[in-house]
Amino acid sequence: MLLLHGWASSWRLWARTMSRLAQNGYQAWAVDLIGFGESDKPGDGWYTLGHFTHTLVELCDRLDIVRPALVGHSMGGTIALNLALQRETSALALAAPVVKGELSFSLHLLLTSPMARRLFSWMRQQAFFSMLGDMRLVATPGLFRDPVRRRNHQDLRATTVNAAVGGWRAVVGSNLEDRLPELRVPTLVVVGERDLTVSPAQGRLAAQLIPGSRLVSWPDAGHRLIDERGDDFDTLVLNHFEEARVRPGSPA
């Protein structure tokens, strides 16, 4: 299985899920997408949905991963969908995926205005996300006592402004709606009705357009539903892959 994190996150989002998969005999890889975690940090122009997808195609070829089962959160869900449209996959599990390039808040002016470009230039010079991570640490007493908040803080500090802005642009500049009916792969879509980052309507649209897919909606969950309801999410994924006949020990 190949597990793909979302914006300003890292492979560590999946540490618990990978442990659960391993306990059930599955072989799984989780990656730091380019620009995030410990991966390379290229310049601003690199970040497109196509480039993210191509690096994963190369990874699968290098590791001889055939027909992978894909798990993706948010931006990682978008990339998983695009990868499934290009490479044969055995199953999909998507959490809060972005389908039409729409977030719950508008990024158009933030990403395109001349003032925004000057702001981003300043942010790059000031190592803004590292500084922001330190500010969060100061403003949040006891941060490191919560392992999830500690992980989020560390992942934010590891994200460059180029990766942050480029990742946003890659998502909002993509619309997979017209192509999703082409998919013929067992698909699970999980959304949180309290998600203020990616509207659950995006996930519902994916479930509507992908033939035979299953939608699970949690009224009490937000965007970080993988952390908020981790055991439930892992159980859903395991059951979905079992029903999709993704067998433990297979090179998925």
C-alpha positions in Angstrom: 0.0 0.0 0.0 1.1 3.6 -0.7 0.0 6.2 1.8 0.0 9.9 0.9 -0.2 12.7 3.4 -1.8 16.2 2.9 -0.6 19.7 2.9 2.1 20.7 5.5 2.2 17.2 6.8 4.6 14.2 6.5 4.7 10.4 6.3 4.4 10.4 10.1 0.6 11.1 9.8 0.4 7.4 8.9 2.6 5.9 11.6 -0.4 4.4 13.5 -2.1 3.2 10.4 1.1 1.6 9.1 1.5 -0.3 12.4 -2.1 -1.5 12.2 -1.6 -2.6 8.6 1.6 -4.4 9.5 -0.2 -6.3 12.3 -2.6 -7.6 9.7 0.2 -8.7 7.4 0.1 -5.9 4.9 3.2 -4.3 3.3 3.0 -0.5 3.2 5.0 2.5 2.2 4.4 6.1 3.4 6.2 8.9 1.7 7.2 12.5 2.4 5.9 14.2 -0.7 8.4 16.6 -2.4 8.6 19.8 -0.5 7.4 18.4 2.8 9.0 16.4 5.7 12.5 15.3 4.9 12.1 15.3 1.1 13.8 17.6 -1.3 12.6 21.3 -1.3 12.7 22.5 -5.0 11.8 26.0 -6.1 8.3 27.4 -6.5 7.8 26.4 -10.1 8.1 22.6 -9.4 4.8 22.1 -7.6 2.1 20.7 -9.9 -0.3 17.8 -9.6 1.5 16.2 -12.5 5.0 16.5 -10.9 3.7 15.0 -7.6 2.2 12.1 -9.5 5.2 11.5 -11.7 7.5 11.1 -8.7 5.2 8.5 -7.3 5.1 6.6 -10.6 8.9 6.6 -10.5 8.8 5.4 -6.9 6.5 2.5 -7.8 8.8 1.5 -10.7 11.9 1.7 -8.6 10.4 -0.4 -5.8 8.6 -2.7 -8.1 5.2 -1.8 -6.6 2.5 -3.3 -8.9 -1.2 -2.3 -8.7 -0.8 -0.4 -5.4 -3.6 0.2 -3.0 -3.6 3.9 -2.3 -4.5 5.8 0.8 -4.6 9.6 0.7 -5.6 12.5 2.9 -6.7 15.9 1.6 -4.0 16.9 -1.0 -2.7 13.4 -0.8 -6.2 12.2 -1.8 -6.1 14.4 -4.9 -2.7 13.0 -5.8 -4.0 9.4 -5.2 -6.9 10.0 -7.5 -4.6 11.4 -10.2 -2.2 8.5 -9.8 -5.1 6.0 -10.1 -6.1 7.6 -13.3 -2.6 7.0 -14.7 -1.6 3.6 -13.2 -3.6 0.5 -12.4 -4.4 0.3 -8.7 -6.1 -2.4 -6.6 -8.1 -0.1 -4.2 -8.5 3.5 -3.1 -9.1 4.9 0.4 -9.6 8.7 0.5 -10.0 11.0 3.5 -11.3 14.6 2.8 -10.0 14.6 -0.8 -10.0 17.7 -3.0 -11.7 16.9 -6.3 -12.6 20.2 -8.0 -9.7 22.4 -6.8 -12.0 24.0 -4.2 -11.2 24.6 -0.5 -13.7 25.9 2.1 -11.9 29.3 1.8 -10.9 31.2 -1.3 -7.2 31.2 -2.1 -7.4 32.9 -5.5 -6.4 36.4 -4.4 -3.9 35.0 -1.9 -2.1 33.1 -4.6 -2.3 35.5 -7.6 -2.2 39.1 -6.5 1.0 41.3 -6.8 0.8 42.0 -3.1 0.7 38.3 -2.4 3.8 37.7 -4.5 5.7 40.3 -2.5 4.5 38.8 0.7 5.6 35.3 -0.4 9.0 36.7 -1.3 9.4 38.2 2.1 8.2 35.0 3.8 10.9 33.0 1.9 13.6 35.3 3.0 12.5 35.1 6.6 12.1 31.2 6.8 8.5 32.0 7.7 7.1 28.6 8.4 10.0 27.7 10.7 9.4 31.0 12.5 5.6 30.4 12.6 6.2 27.0 14.1 8.3 28.6 16.8 5.5 31.1 17.5 3.0 28.3 17.9 5.3 26.7 20.4 5.6 29.8 22.5 1.8 30.5 22.2 0.8 27.0 23.1 2.0 25.9 26.6 2.4 22.2 26.9 2.5 21.7 23.1 5.0 18.8 23.3 2.9 16.9 25.8 0.4 16.2 22.9 2.1 13.9 20.4 -0.3 14.9 17.5 0.3 18.6 18.1 4.0 18.0 18.4 4.0 16.2 15.1 2.0 19.0 13.4 4.4 21.6 14.8 7.5 19.8 13.5 5.9 19.1 10.1 5.0 22.8 9.8 8.5 23.9 10.6 9.9 21.5 7.9 7.6 23.0 5.2 9.1 25.7 3.1 7.1 28.7 1.7 7.7 27.4 -1.8 6.2 24.0 -0.8 3.3 25.6 1.1 2.3 27.9 -1.7 3.1 25.4 -4.5 1.1 22.7 -2.8 -1.9 25.1 -2.5 -1.6 26.0 -6.2 -1.3 22.3 -7.2 -4.6 21.6 -5.5 -6.6 24.6 -6.5 -5.3 24.5 -10.0 -6.6 20.9 -10.6 -10.1 19.7 -11.4 -10.6 15.9 -11.7 -14.4 15.9 -11.8 -14.7 15.0 -15.4 -12.3 12.1 -15.2 -13.5 10.3 -12.1 -16.2 8.2 -13.8 -13.3 6.6 -15.7 -12.0 4.9 -12.5 -12.9 1.2 -12.1 -11.3 0.6 -8.7 -12.9 -0.2 -5.3 -13.0 3.2 -3.6 -13.7 4.3 0.0 -14.3 8.0 0.7 -14.4 9.3 4.3 -15.4 12.9 5.1 -15.9 14.9 8.3 -19.0 17.1 8.4 -17.1 19.6 10.6 -14.3 20.0 8.0 -13.6 23.7 7.6 -10.7 23.2 5.2 -12.1 20.9 2.5 -15.8 20.9 2.2 -17.2 17.4 2.7 -19.2 18.0 -0.5 -15.9 17.3 -2.3 -15.7 13.8 -0.9 -19.4 13.3 -1.6 -18.8 14.3 -5.2 -16.0 11.8 -5.5 -18.2 9.0 -4.1 -21.0 10.0 -6.5 -18.7 10.0 -9.6 -16.6 6.9 -9.0 -18.6 3.9 -9.9 -19.4 1.5 -7.0 -17.6 3.7 -4.4 -18.6 3.8 -0.7 -19.0 7.0 1.3 -18.6 7.3 5.0 -19.5 10.6 6.7 -18.7 11.4 10.3 -20.8 14.2 11.8 -18.4 14.8 14.7 -15.1 14.9 12.7 -13.2 17.7 11.0 -10.4 17.9 8.5 -7.9 15.9 10.6 -10.2 13.0 10.9 -7.3 10.5 10.7 -6.1 11.8 14.1 -9.6 12.5 15.5 -10.9 9.0 14.8 -7.8 7.1 14.1 -8.9 3.6 15.2 -12.2 3.9 13.3 -10.4 5.1 10.2 -7.9 2.3 10.3 -10.7 -0.3 10.7 -12.6 1.2 7.7 -9.4 1.0 5.6 -8.7 -2.6 6.6 -12.2 -3.8 6.0 -12.3 -2.0 2.6 -9.1 -3.6 1.4 -10.3 -7.0 2.6 -13.5 -6.5 0.6 -11.5 -5.3 -2.4 -9.4 -8.5 -2.1 -6.2 -6.8 -1.4 -4.5 -9.7 0.3 -2.0 -9.4 3.2 1.6 -9.9 2.1 0.9 -8.9 -1.5 3.2 -6.3 -3.0 0.5 -3.6 -2.7 
